Amino acid sequence: MRDAQTGQRPLRVAIIEEDCIRAAILLDGLRDAGVADVEVIDTMTHMLRRLSIVDPDVIIIGIENPSRDVLEQMFQVSKLVSRPVAMFVDRSDDGMIQAAVEAGVSAYVVDGLRKERVKAIVDIAISRFNAFDRLQRELTAARNELASRKMIERAKGILMRTRQLSEEEAYALLRQTAMNEKKKLVDIAQSVVTTASLLEK
């Protein structure tokens, strides 16, 4: 269901919490903040399958007495779902906090489960997730751009060597071929490099 004004569906939250009292605190905190679309998952069994069915925008994980094994399992969930994750635990240590950060947990709250804090922490989790996601996309784009430039440089070098062209002429040939074949410049460069490597064998 989508919001009539924004065209977006209301925020959908999944709560993973086996303890019904703690789950109720999280649920009350969200409902008090106007978040009505909430699904409580009260067992770890088939958790990923249930999350894929619910398809939440945000996941809140509550663990009263976290063992290292349970936390590791939750961190794996965080890595796999690619959603903002807020985790409430009653106790932790530096190693677990570091592991949470590495797993992509957006908000890791120790001994802070109070209903009036829930929505603010969810908002922080979403903001951190979005900021990190944007950085990741920018980094990927930069790496792809660098890889494309290297490929084009290699292709130019091959054309300059095999056809006795200047650098400008080699680049112009690559560009013209890309335009003629309606392909990206980097794809033409890749073809030149691949062909050259086959001929050299």
WOURPE-V860656 format. One record per residue. N is the residue number from 0. RES is the residue in one letter. SS is DSSP state (H for helix, E for strand, C for the rest). PHI is phi in radians with two decimals (none if undefined). PSI is psi in whole degrees, 0 to 359 (* if undefined). Layout:
n = {N;N}
res = {RES;RES}
ss = {SS;SS}
phi = {PHI;PHI}
psi = {PSI;PSI}
This chain:
n = {0;1;2;3;4;5;6;7;8;9;10;11;12;13;14;15;16;17;18;19;20;21;22;23;24;25;26;27;28;29;30;31;32;33;34;35;36;37;38;39;40;41;42;43;44;45;46;47;48;49;50;51;52;53;54;55;56;57;58;59;60;61;62;63;64;65;66;67;68;69;70;71;72;73;74;75;76;77;78;79;80;81;82;83;84;85;86;87;88;89;90;91;92;93;94;95;96;97;98;99;100;101;102;103;104;105;106;107;108;109;110;111;112;113;114;115;116;117;118;119;120;121;122;123;124;125;126;127;128;129;130;131;132;133;134;135;136;137;138;139;140;141;142;143;144;145;146;147;148;149;150;151;152;153;154;155;156;157;158;159;160;161;162;163;164;165;166;167;168;169;170;171;172;173;174;175;176;177;178;179;180;181;182;183;184;185;186;187;188;189;190;191;192;193;194;195;196;197;198;199;200}
res = {M;R;D;A;Q;T;G;Q;R;P;L;R;V;A;I;I;E;E;D;C;I;R;A;A;I;L;L;D;G;L;R;D;A;G;V;A;D;V;E;V;I;D;T;M;T;H;M;L;R;R;L;S;I;V;D;P;D;V;I;I;I;G;I;E;N;P;S;R;D;V;L;E;Q;M;F;Q;V;S;K;L;V;S;R;P;V;A;M;F;V;D;R;S;D;D;G;M;I;Q;A;A;V;E;A;G;V;S;A;Y;V;V;D;G;L;R;K;E;R;V;K;A;I;V;D;I;A;I;S;R;F;N;A;F;D;R;L;Q;R;E;L;T;A;A;R;N;E;L;A;S;R;K;M;I;E;R;A;K;G;I;L;M;R;T;R;Q;L;S;E;E;E;A;Y;A;L;L;R;Q;T;A;M;N;E;K;K;K;L;V;D;I;A;Q;S;V;V;T;T;A;S;L;L;E;K}
ss = {C;E;C;C;C;C;C;C;E;C;C;E;E;E;E;E;C;C;C;H;H;H;H;H;H;H;H;H;H;H;H;H;C;C;C;C;E;E;E;E;E;C;C;C;C;C;H;H;H;H;H;H;H;H;C;C;C;E;E;E;E;E;E;C;C;C;C;H;H;H;H;H;H;H;H;H;H;H;H;H;H;C;C;E;E;E;E;E;E;C;C;C;C;H;H;H;H;H;H;H;H;H;H;C;C;C;E;E;E;E;C;C;C;C;H;H;H;H;H;H;H;H;H;H;H;H;H;H;H;H;H;H;H;H;H;H;H;H;H;H;H;H;H;H;H;H;H;H;H;H;H;H;H;H;H;H;H;H;H;H;H;H;H;C;C;C;H;H;H;H;H;H;H;H;H;H;H;H;H;H;H;C;C;C;H;H;H;H;H;H;H;H;H;H;H;H;H;H;H;H;C}
phi = {none;-1.89;-1.23;-1.14;-1.44;-1.62;1.40;-1.84;-1.29;-1.06;-1.01;-1.90;-2.12;-1.90;-1.86;-1.85;-2.78;-1.39;-1.46;-1.16;-1.21;-1.14;-1.08;-1.14;-1.08;-1.10;-1.11;-1.09;-1.06;-1.22;-1.16;-1.07;-1.57;1.55;-1.63;-1.77;-1.55;-2.24;-2.05;-1.73;-1.85;-1.82;-2.55;-1.40;-1.19;0.93;-1.07;-1.11;-1.13;-1.16;-1.11;-1.15;-1.27;-1.18;0.89;-1.34;-1.43;-2.44;-2.07;-1.95;-1.99;-2.02;-2.36;-1.22;-2.14;-1.28;-1.47;-1.06;-1.10;-1.14;-1.08;-1.03;-1.09;-1.15;-1.14;-1.11;-1.04;-1.00;-1.15;-1.43;-1.48;0.90;-2.41;-1.06;-2.19;-1.92;-2.10;-1.87;-2.21;-1.46;-2.63;-2.84;-2.47;-1.02;-1.10;-1.23;-1.09;-1.09;-1.12;-1.10;-1.08;-1.14;-1.40;1.59;-1.12;-1.41;-2.49;-2.13;-1.94;-1.78;0.93;-2.42;-1.43;-2.34;-1.07;-1.25;-1.67;-1.05;-1.12;-1.08;-1.23;-1.08;-1.07;-1.10;-1.03;-1.12;-1.07;-1.13;-1.07;-1.12;-1.13;-1.16;-1.08;-1.11;-1.09;-1.09;-1.17;-1.14;-1.13;-1.08;-1.10;-1.14;-1.13;-1.12;-1.09;-1.13;-1.11;-1.12;-1.08;-1.08;-1.11;-1.14;-1.08;-1.10;-1.13;-1.05;-1.03;-1.12;-1.14;-1.10;-1.34;-1.48;-2.02;0.92;-1.77;-1.34;-1.07;-1.12;-1.17;-1.09;-1.16;-1.08;-1.13;-1.07;-1.11;-1.12;-1.13;-1.08;-1.16;-1.11;-1.64;0.92;-2.18;-1.27;-1.00;-1.15;-1.19;-1.14;-1.05;-1.06;-1.09;-1.08;-1.13;-1.10;-1.05;-1.09;-1.17;-1.21;-1.21;-1.36;-1.39}
psi = {134;151;131;329;315;341;1;152;152;158;128;125;137;130;124;107;120;334;119;329;314;321;321;322;314;317;315;318;319;316;322;330;5;12;110;336;84;134;127;124;112;14;149;348;131;36;313;322;318;321;321;329;315;323;61;159;329;146;130;126;127;130;113;305;81;122;161;321;316;317;317;319;317;323;323;320;314;318;322;329;339;54;159;132;125;129;126;119;152;334;158;180;173;322;319;323;316;318;323;316;314;331;352;14;126;329;124;106;122;125;48;29;94;138;328;347;345;309;319;320;324;316;319;316;316;314;315;318;313;320;316;319;318;317;318;318;320;320;317;317;319;318;319;320;317;317;321;316;317;319;317;320;318;317;319;316;318;314;321;321;317;334;7;48;157;169;318;319;320;317;318;321;316;315;315;320;319;318;317;321;2;47;166;149;319;328;321;318;318;319;318;314;316;313;316;319;326;320;332;345;*}
